């Protein structure tokens, strides 16, 4: 359920575009040292893998944060 909520929020958030740009910039920085060692195809594959890992981490962080917020609200209202 939280995954569905996350996807809906991300789809409609203006900050998402900016965050994706920051992630793309970081991926470019991290992969820069390997540009002469990998083919263009392998470099794109590496960047795709890193982007998928970043997205999975972002979604996991959202779920953990949402669960924490719900638990905190429960404790504050008990």
Buried (B, 14 or more C-beta within 10 A) or exposed (E): EBEEEBEEEBEEEEEEEEEBEEBBEEBEEEBEEEEEEEEEEEBEEBBEEBBEEBEEEBBEEBBEEBEEEEEEEEEEEE
